[in-house]
Amino acid sequence: MISYLKKGKQEGDKKEFLQQVKSTVETIIEDIESNGDKAIAKYSEKFDKWNPKSFRLSEDDIAKCYTQVPDSVIEDIKWAQTQVRNFAQIQRDSMKDVEVETIPGVILGHKHIPMESVGCYVPGGKYPLVASAHMSVVTAKVAGVKRVIAAAPPFNGTPSPAIVVAMDLAGADEIYCFGGVQAIAAMAIGTETIAPVDMIVGPGNAFVAEAKRQLFGRVGIDLFAGPTETLVIADETVDGELCAADLLGQAEHGPTSPAILLTNSEKLAKDTIKEIERQLTILPTAEVAGEAWRVYGEVIVCDTYEEMVEVANDLAFEHVQIMTKNVPYFKEHMRNFGALFLGPETNVSYGDKCIGTNHTLPTRKAARYTGGLWVGKFIKTCTFQSATEAASIVVGEYCSRLCAVEGFAGHKEQADIRLRRYKG
């Protein structure tokens, strides 16, 4: 039996807000498309109180940021980027070009071709999310993207030094300080001073996600990202203190971030609820995390592992943390998730910041049909073919007949002209 000790607000309750977001984003994109840099400046001033002479940082601007970041932090950033780069390279090495003779004289294949240009968005208005620079810029560079531009909003009225350093160390070719819809639109559409890119990647708030949705097709995107989601699957082998820390650690992302405990232990469920209330009295980000927990947090109790897997696959959450005595069971049976965190020794924060896997992941049930950002997202897999004259006769005879079935006379003639010539 599946029961809820705590139920959170459901997705349908957000429709009115999302409609308002859609309308606002449409207006901003239309304005930027018509007025370019002038519109960028207007919205940056309106939303971020930031309107410099140039939104692109100069070499001197970047160098100044290095002087504001302690050497120990720079070394930590380098270490994290090494982990992300290493794993991205392993993924890239797994992608092989193919060229094979499928029947005598017919060669089919595919090539993996990096995109020419990518725009990487790094959120930084509320928290300076340094790690997002690793996940997008480093991964794009490993993929072989020639031009990678990166943008982040100002933090406390100035470019975030740590974000800028991370972008630069990651290999960004151009660095901009602006945020929100105006940043996404500037990179996707282009302005008088910013050349457009072929793809936009990176997480962001509801307005950023909606901007990516509206611009998808004009440019590629990584995925439609909503508020951070975390699901902790646990049993009596762990305690409420650990579960509470892992739930609140992700709830602090924002007041609409759902955090759910899924367990077969009613005692653990009750202990976790009590422990969350205690930790909220001492957590520095309790205002945000507490609201997310009160409004969107859930505690679900099941009888069996099978029920827990059923619920988890239906939720299809971004982050799924497994802390049970039989971790391999969930690794084997979980199908819908952004990333798995297996065992109490690891946690979502490791993935978010530095362990090496990518933290840009699907939300709002998108894990049913896509994984997260990885090196392959920056690569087009494109096919090619060739045939000898003898092979063209074999394929052409089949093609001619199949075109006749469909009534495509022009297609049929493409085959027939070769049959006439090569049959001699």
Sequence and secondary structure as in RCSB ss.txt:
>XXXX:A:sequence
MISYLKKGKQEGDKKEFLQQVKSTVETIIEDIESNGDKAIAKYSEKFDKWNPKSFRLSEDDIAKCYTQVPDSVIE
DIKWAQTQVRNFAQIQRDSMKDVEVETIPGVILGHKHIPMESVGCYVPGGKYPLVASAHMSVVTAKVAGVKRVIA
AAPPFNGTPSPAIVVAMDLAGADEIYCFGGVQAIAAMAIGTETIAPVDMIVGPGNAFVAEAKRQLFGRVGIDLFA
GPTETLVIADETVDGELCAADLLGQAEHGPTSPAILLTNSEKLAKDTIKEIERQLTILPTAEVAGEAWRVYGEVI
VCDTYEEMVEVANDLAFEHVQIMTKNVPYFKEHMRNFGALFLGPETNVSYGDKCIGTNHTLPTRKAARYTGGLWV
GKFIKTCTFQSATEAASIVVGEYCSRLCAVEGFAGHKEQADIRLRRYKG
>XXXX:A:secstr
  EEEE    GGGGHHHHHHHHHHHHHHHHHHHHHHHHHHHHHHHHHHS   S SB  HHHHHHHHHTS HHHHH
HHHHHHHHHHHHHHHHHHT   EEEEEETTEEEEEEEEE SEEEEE   SSS  THHHIIIIIHHHHHT SEEEE
EE  BTTB  HHHHHHHHHHT SEEEE  HHHHHHHHHH  SSS   SEEE    HHHHHHHHHHBTTBEES   
 S  EEEEE TTS HHHHHHHHHHHHTT TT  EEEEES HHHHHHHHHHHHHHTTT TTHHHHHHHHHHH EEE
E SSHHHHHHHHHHH  SEEEEESTTHHHHHHH  S SEEEESTT  HHHHHHTSSS      TTGGGT     G
GGGEEEEEEEEE HHHHHHHHHHHHHHHHHHT HHHHHHHHHHHHHHH 
